[in-house]
Amino acid sequence: MAEHTRLERPMPTLSTTVDPRSPSYVDTRQALLARLDELDEAVAAARGRYPTVAHERVELLLDRDAPFLELCPIAGWGTESRPGAGIVGGIGRVEGVECVLLATDPPSGAASEPAAAKKAHRIGEIAAENRLPLIQLLDGAGTATAPEVLRDLARAGTLPRIAVLFGNGEQATLADYTIAVRGGPADFVAEDERDAIRLTRLCVRRVAPARPEPGGPGRPPGGPGTPPRYEVDDLLGLGSADAREILARVLDGSELDEFQPRHGAGLVAGWGELHGYPVGVLAMMRYGEAETVKAAEFVRRAGNPLVFLDNGVATDPRLVEAVATSPVPHLRVELAAGTGRAYRPRFVFRWPHSQALERSGRLHDDGVLDPRDTRTALGIALSAVHSGGLQ
């Protein structure tokens, strides 16, 4: 399996021709901002109807100033469901350790939410696939009783699993360490919620010490990386066909070592870095014969995690086989309508195209991104992939 290594020569820098005054740029920006406003208003209205404490508990648990990548935040969108189906899930650092967090709201946790079991299943799946510790902040009975949820918790059995029980009633879950607030059979009994958070951090410190970042050729990856040379705000006015312009605002230093640049012009593929992590990137703008052959060959050569920027559905058997048999982790960002979880990427996010909110509400992805947050979301996802060790 070939792996791209840093070259002695400088990596080529992507150029830009974006004109923020052009009609197409202005129209795209206005349409995208309108969809983002729609999302914000829907979430705000739902949270107004259903007060939540799960977010507050997650914030208390996370390390100070640590970023938190919330996953599937609009599960159940468009229904009478509570925000996120009554669950807050995501990836953040606790005691310097990359963890998956799952928090439920009272009074009955996720039991009455149609999308809750599916979302909890996805959170457990992410912990298992990326071999990350799982912390459950549970309030109310029946939170994680669905068989598929218990299965994924069992698959993560080689990792520390910590359950914190805030509410009354029995909690059907799997955990290596259990913390209860004033009652119930548990490994630790907390005096109040803040004491439960303290005990949780203590458990993480004892059973899941922070791992050093994996080494890489020349220097360890995983730092902030060199920021892109161009304004991230420009992403609001770019369409799914502007592959190089998007990459120039996502990759470290706007640098891309392009693969076969003279072939298959509808596909941009190559090697770069994102927050210091070496990655292969594929941005498919057009699905022709040359693009398919080029994409399949690049995927087969990949030795680093692959980041896909998609604006359609690839169905050619050659590319499907290459993607399905690729041994490296895949991360996808759907710039337009796409295949969702097809080929089982580690993470899949979506830009707010016309059907994005409905599809994300049905959990076809791990979240709708403000395009300006694309680089940050991918950086956290790559950190999670590396924290558990590349497999």
Secondary structure per residue as TSV (DSSP state, phi and psi in degrees):
chain	resnum	aa	ss	phi	psi
A	1	M	-	360.0	118.3
A	2	A	-	-73.5	146.1
A	3	E	-	-131.6	132.4
A	4	H	-	-75.1	132.6
A	5	T	-	-117.4	158.3
A	6	R	-	-65.7	136.6
A	7	L	-	-95.5	158.0
A	8	E	S	-68.2	-35.4
A	9	R	S	-73.3	153.8
A	10	P	-	-62.0	143.1
A	11	M	-	-75.0	138.9
A	12	P	-	-59.8	143.3
A	13	T	B	-101.4	132.7
A	14	L	-	-72.3	139.2
A	15	S	-	-94.7	176.1
A	16	T	-	-138.7	146.4
A	17	T	-	-128.7	19.9
A	18	V	-	-65.5	132.0
A	19	D	-	-117.8	102.0
A	20	P	T	-65.9	-5.3
A	21	R	T	-97.4	-6.3
A	22	S	S	-69.3	146.3
A	23	P	H	-57.9	-40.1
A	24	S	H	-65.2	-39.6
A	25	Y	H	-64.9	-46.9
A	26	V	H	-62.3	-44.4
A	27	D	H	-63.5	-45.1
A	28	T	H	-61.8	-43.8
A	29	R	H	-62.0	-45.1
A	30	Q	H	-65.2	-41.2
A	31	A	H	-64.7	-40.8
A	32	L	H	-69.5	-41.6
A	33	L	H	-63.1	-35.1
A	34	A	H	-63.9	-39.9
A	35	R	H	-69.2	-37.9
A	36	L	H	-64.5	-39.0
A	37	D	H	-63.9	-39.3
A	38	E	H	-60.7	-43.2
A	39	L	H	-63.7	-47.1
A	40	D	H	-61.6	-42.2
A	41	E	H	-66.4	-39.8
A	42	A	H	-65.4	-44.2
A	43	V	H	-66.0	-42.4
A	44	A	H	-62.6	-41.6
A	45	A	H	-65.1	-41.5
A	46	A	H	-65.7	-40.9
A	47	R	H	-68.8	-27.3
A	48	G	H	-67.7	-34.6
A	49	R	H	-77.3	-32.9
A	50	Y	S	-126.6	92.6
A	51	P	-	-57.4	145.3
A	52	T	-	-127.0	140.8
A	53	V	S	-112.1	-10.7
A	54	A	H	-61.5	-42.5
A	55	H	H	-61.2	-41.1
A	56	E	H	-62.8	-40.7
A	57	R	H	-67.6	-39.2
A	58	V	H	-61.9	-44.5
A	59	E	H	-62.6	-38.0
A	60	L	H	-64.8	-35.1
A	61	L	H	-78.8	-35.3
A	62	L	S	-65.1	151.1
A	63	D	-	-58.9	149.9
A	64	R	T	-58.4	131.2
A	65	D	T	64.3	13.0
A	66	A	-	-75.9	136.5
A	67	P	-	-69.8	152.8
A	68	F	E	-132.0	120.7
A	69	L	E	-94.7	101.7
A	70	E	E	-77.0	134.8
A	71	L	E	-108.6	139.4
A	72	C	S	49.4	48.7
A	73	P	T	-69.4	-18.8
A	74	I	T	-113.7	29.7
A	75	A	T	-54.0	133.1
A	76	G	T	81.2	9.1
A	77	W	T	-59.1	141.1
A	78	G	T	88.5	-0.5
A	79	T	T	-118.1	-174.6
A	80	E	T	-83.9	8.5
A	81	S	-	-62.1	153.1
A	82	R	-	-68.1	164.1
A	83	P	G	-55.0	126.8
A	84	G	G	65.1	22.2
A	85	A	G	62.5	28.5
A	86	G	G	79.7	10.8
A	87	I	E	-129.3	137.5
A	88	V	E	-109.9	122.0
A	89	G	E	-133.6	149.6
A	90	G	E	172.5	-169.6
A	91	I	E	-121.4	129.9
A	92	G	E	-159.6	173.8
A	93	R	E	-101.1	132.3
A	94	V	E	-126.4	122.0
A	95	E	T	53.8	36.4
A	96	G	T	76.8	4.6
A	97	V	E	-105.7	131.2
A	98	E	E	-69.0	121.4
A	99	C	E	-131.1	156.2
A	100	V	E	-97.9	129.6
A	101	L	E	-114.3	141.1
A	102	L	E	-136.1	115.7
A	103	A	E	-123.8	139.2
A	104	T	E	-116.9	155.2
A	105	D	-	-95.6	149.3
A	106	P	T	-73.3	171.2
A	107	P	T	-89.3	-20.3
A	108	S	T	-118.5	22.9
A	109	G	T	57.4	-134.4
A	110	A	T	-97.6	3.0
A	111	A	T	-60.6	-35.1
A	112	S	T	-94.0	3.0
A	113	E	-	-96.8	120.4
A	114	P	T	-57.2	-37.0
A	115	A	T	-89.6	-1.7
A	116	A	H	-65.9	-46.6
A	117	A	H	-62.7	-39.5
A	118	K	H	-65.7	-39.9
A	119	K	H	-69.1	-44.1
A	120	A	H	-61.4	-37.5
A	121	H	H	-59.9	-43.6
A	122	R	H	-66.4	-39.4
A	123	I	H	-63.5	-44.5
A	124	G	H	-64.2	-35.7
A	125	E	H	-64.0	-41.7
A	126	I	H	-63.8	-42.4
A	127	A	H	-61.1	-43.0
A	128	A	H	-69.3	-45.8
A	129	E	H	-64.6	-37.6
A	130	N	H	-99.0	4.3
A	131	R	T	53.7	52.4
A	132	L	-	-111.1	147.4
A	133	P	-	-58.5	145.4
A	134	L	E	-117.5	124.5
A	135	I	E	-115.2	123.1
A	136	Q	E	-110.2	123.0
A	137	L	E	-106.3	99.0
A	138	L	E	-109.8	135.9
A	139	D	-	-135.3	106.5
A	140	G	S	109.0	159.0
A	141	A	T	-77.9	155.6
A	142	G	T	74.0	25.4
A	143	T	T	-67.3	-46.6
A	144	A	T	-126.9	46.7
A	145	T	-	-86.8	-15.0
A	146	A	S	-60.2	136.6
A	147	P	H	-56.6	-38.9
A	148	E	H	-68.5	-29.9
A	149	V	H	-68.4	-46.9
A	150	L	H	-62.3	-36.0
A	151	R	H	-61.5	-45.9
A	152	D	H	-68.6	-33.5
A	153	L	H	-65.7	-36.5
A	154	A	H	-67.3	-37.8
A	155	R	H	-62.9	-29.0
A	156	A	T	-87.6	18.1
A	157	G	T	-64.3	-21.5
A	158	T	T	-80.5	-2.8
A	159	L	S	-110.9	155.7
A	160	P	-	-62.7	129.8
A	161	R	E	-122.0	121.6
A	162	I	E	-120.2	128.4
A	163	A	E	-117.0	128.9
A	164	V	E	-113.4	120.2
A	165	L	E	-103.5	109.3
A	166	F	-	-94.4	-35.3
A	167	G	S	-97.1	179.8
A	168	N	S	-84.6	162.1
A	169	G	S	97.1	160.4
A	170	E	-	-76.4	144.5
A	171	Q	-	-113.1	116.9
A	172	A	-	-88.1	98.5
A	173	T	-	-153.6	170.2
A	174	L	-	-111.5	129.8
A	175	A	-	-154.4	150.3
A	176	D	S	-85.3	-28.9
A	177	Y	E	-136.6	132.6
A	178	T	E	-122.3	133.4
A	179	I	E	-121.8	126.4
A	180	A	E	-119.5	145.6
A	181	V	E	-91.8	107.3
A	182	R	S	52.7	55.7
A	183	G	-	144.9	170.6
A	184	G	S	78.3	152.4
A	185	P	S	-66.8	124.7
A	186	A	-	-158.0	162.6
A	187	D	S	-73.8	-32.5
A	188	F	E	-136.0	140.5
A	189	V	E	-114.0	122.6
A	190	A	E	-97.1	149.6
A	191	E	S	-74.2	-36.4
A	192	D	S	-156.8	-175.1
A	193	E	H	-64.2	-42.1
A	194	R	H	-65.0	-34.9
A	195	D	H	-67.6	-35.1
A	196	A	H	-64.3	-39.5
A	197	I	H	-64.2	-41.5
A	198	R	H	-61.3	-43.5
A	199	L	H	-67.2	-34.4
A	200	T	H	-63.5	-45.9
A	201	R	H	-62.4	-36.5
A	202	L	H	-63.5	-42.7
A	203	C	H	-60.4	-46.1
A	204	V	H	-60.6	-43.1
A	205	R	H	-62.3	-35.1
A	206	R	H	-84.4	-36.4
A	207	V	H	-108.7	-10.9
A	208	A	S	-140.5	68.5
A	209	P	-	-59.9	148.6
A	210	A	-	-59.7	134.0
A	211	R	-	-90.3	144.5
A	212	P	-	-68.1	150.8
A	213	E	-	-62.7	143.9
A	214	P	-	-64.2	143.8
A	215	G	-	-73.9	157.5
A	216	G	-	-142.1	171.1
A	217	P	S	-65.0	117.4
A	218	G	S	96.2	-47.4
A	219	R	S	-162.4	157.6
A	220	P	-	-70.4	136.6
A	221	P	S	-78.9	178.4
A	222	G	-	98.6	-1.0
A	223	G	S	-78.0	-174.5
A	224	P	-	-65.1	-22.4
A	225	G	-	73.4	168.1
A	226	T	-	-79.3	125.1
A	227	P	-	-60.1	153.3
A	228	P	-	-57.9	155.0
A	229	R	S	-78.6	-14.9
A	230	Y	S	-117.2	160.7
A	231	E	-	-66.6	127.7
A	232	V	G	-66.1	-26.0
A	233	D	G	-61.8	-23.0
A	234	D	G	-61.4	-23.8
A	235	L	G	-60.5	-23.8
A	236	L	G	-65.6	-25.8
A	237	G	G	-104.3	7.4
A	238	L	-	-97.0	141.8
A	239	G	-	-94.3	175.9
A	240	S	T	-67.8	-14.9
A	241	A	T	-86.8	-7.1
A	242	D	-	-91.5	60.0
A	243	A	H	-60.8	-49.9
A	244	R	H	-65.7	-36.5
A	245	E	H	-65.7	-38.5
A	246	I	H	-66.7	-48.2
A	247	L	H	-60.3	-34.3
A	248	A	T	-66.0	-16.7
A	249	R	T	-111.6	8.7
A	250	V	T	-120.2	-41.9
A	251	L	S	-77.6	150.8
A	252	D	G	-56.1	129.7
A	253	G	G	62.0	10.1
A	254	S	G	56.2	33.7
A	255	E	B	-105.0	134.2
A	256	L	-	-143.0	124.0
A	257	D	E	-92.1	97.4
A	258	E	E	-78.4	144.1
A	259	F	S	-96.7	124.9
A	260	Q	S	44.8	59.7
A	261	P	T	-65.0	-19.9
A	262	R	T	-92.4	1.6
A	263	H	S	-121.6	148.2
A	264	G	-	54.5	64.4
A	265	A	T	-61.6	-18.1
A	266	G	T	-80.1	0.7
A	267	L	E	-129.7	129.5
A	268	V	E	-105.8	119.7
A	269	A	E	-134.3	151.1
A	270	G	E	167.0	-170.7
A	271	W	E	-115.8	142.9
A	272	G	E	-159.0	-163.1
A	273	E	E	-133.4	151.6
A	274	L	E	-138.6	112.6
A	275	H	T	53.9	36.1
A	276	G	T	87.2	-7.2
A	277	Y	E	-92.0	126.4
A	278	P	E	-64.8	133.7
A	279	V	E	-140.2	155.5
A	280	G	E	-100.4	142.5
A	281	V	E	-126.6	142.4
A	282	L	E	-132.7	120.0
A	283	A	E	-118.3	104.6
A	284	M	E	-93.8	116.3
A	285	M	S	-101.6	-28.9
A	286	R	-	-145.9	141.2
A	287	Y	-	-108.9	78.8
A	288	G	-	-107.2	-178.6
A	289	E	H	-60.5	-48.6
A	290	A	H	-64.0	-39.1
A	291	E	H	-67.0	-38.6
A	292	T	H	-65.4	-46.5
A	293	V	H	-61.9	-44.6
A	294	K	H	-62.5	-45.2
A	295	A	H	-64.1	-44.9
A	296	A	H	-62.5	-41.1
A	297	E	H	-65.5	-41.4
A	298	F	H	-65.4	-43.9
A	299	V	H	-60.4	-41.4
A	300	R	H	-64.9	-29.7
A	301	R	H	-84.8	-12.7
A	302	A	-	-63.1	132.7
A	303	G	-	-116.9	-3.7
A	304	N	S	-118.5	164.2
A	305	P	-	-52.3	144.7
A	306	L	E	-106.5	134.3
A	307	V	E	-110.3	120.5
A	308	F	E	-103.9	129.7
A	309	L	E	-110.0	111.4
A	310	D	E	-112.8	145.7
A	311	N	S	-131.6	25.9
A	312	G	S	-177.9	-163.3
A	313	V	-	-118.3	123.4
A	314	A	-	-93.5	124.0
A	315	T	-	-122.8	-1.2
A	316	D	-	-63.2	129.3
A	317	P	H	-57.3	-32.5
A	318	R	H	-65.0	-43.9
A	319	L	H	-74.1	-38.6
A	320	V	H	-58.7	-45.1
A	321	E	H	-64.2	-42.6
A	322	A	H	-61.8	-43.2
A	323	V	H	-69.4	-42.9
A	324	A	H	-66.6	-29.2
A	325	T	T	-102.2	2.3
A	326	S	-	-66.4	131.7
A	327	P	-	-86.7	-5.7
A	328	V	S	-96.8	155.9
A	329	P	-	-63.9	144.8
A	330	H	E	-116.7	138.8
A	331	L	E	-124.8	134.4
A	332	R	E	-124.8	141.2
A	333	V	E	-124.2	115.5
A	334	E	E	-87.6	111.1
A	335	L	S	-79.2	-26.3
A	336	A	S	-139.6	-165.5
A	337	A	S	-58.0	136.4
A	338	G	-	-146.3	-159.7
A	339	T	-	-98.7	4.5
A	340	G	T	62.5	-122.5
A	341	R	T	-91.1	13.9
A	342	A	T	-55.6	139.6
A	343	Y	T	68.7	9.9
A	344	R	-	52.7	63.2
A	345	P	-	-68.0	155.1
A	346	R	S	-60.3	-42.8
A	347	F	E	-139.8	145.5
A	348	V	E	-139.2	124.8
A	349	F	E	-119.2	171.8
A	350	R	E	-143.2	137.2
A	351	W	-	-78.1	157.1
A	352	P	-	-79.1	68.4
A	353	H	-	-76.6	-175.7
A	354	S	T	-60.8	-32.0
A	355	Q	T	-107.8	11.9
A	356	A	H	-64.4	-44.0
A	357	L	H	-66.0	-41.9
A	358	E	H	-63.8	-44.0
A	359	R	H	-68.8	-39.4
A	360	S	H	-69.6	-35.6
A	361	G	H	-61.4	-26.3
A	362	R	T	-94.3	12.1
A	363	L	T	64.1	37.0
A	364	H	S	-79.9	-2.6
A	365	D	S	-152.6	-176.8
A	366	D	S	-100.9	6.5
A	367	G	-	148.7	149.4
A	368	V	B	-90.5	127.6
A	369	L	-	-101.6	136.6
A	370	D	-	-63.6	124.3
A	371	P	G	-49.5	-30.9
A	372	R	G	-67.7	-15.4
A	373	D	G	-97.9	4.2
A	374	T	H	-59.1	-48.6
A	375	R	H	-62.1	-42.4
A	376	T	H	-65.0	-45.7
A	377	A	H	-61.9	-44.3
A	378	L	H	-66.1	-35.5
A	379	G	H	-63.5	-42.6
A	380	I	H	-67.1	-40.5
A	381	A	H	-63.3	-41.6
A	382	L	H	-65.3	-38.1
A	383	S	H	-61.4	-41.8
A	384	A	H	-62.8	-43.4
A	385	V	H	-60.6	-42.1
A	386	H	H	-76.9	-31.9
A	387	S	H	-61.0	-37.9
A	388	G	T	-85.7	-1.3
A	389	G	-	88.3	129.6
A	390	L	-	-67.0	133.5
A	391	Q	-	-134.1	360.0
